[in-house]
């Protein structure tokens, strides 16, 4: 399960990959039609199909750009959460080490100042990730799943 999650976090989401493949497919079809349309006259069905393909490609590229931006944003949020969790674990180890070495002032500062601030930041980030809202005010489905 963890390997699948790691793979999902590092590779493109399937929705975005499908759009990428569709754009490539349409561009290949466009190139083929363009060579056929150059041989025919301008009123042929090839020119009409070429115009429709151009419109489809433009629409898909807009959708592709929006999804890529959303994916990058989610991926950055997941990376930030992971970084915070690692910092919290490091601070907890520092607290234990300071208590073992009888550096009680340092341990108290870490335990009551540094650690709560990091945990609060983590809670805020986790809460904002759960409340993903799109521009229309509706909830959007997350592209990345960061929990097993």
Helices and strands as residue ranges (DSSP letters): H 2-10, H 14-39, H 45-100, H 104-109, I 110-114, H 115-130
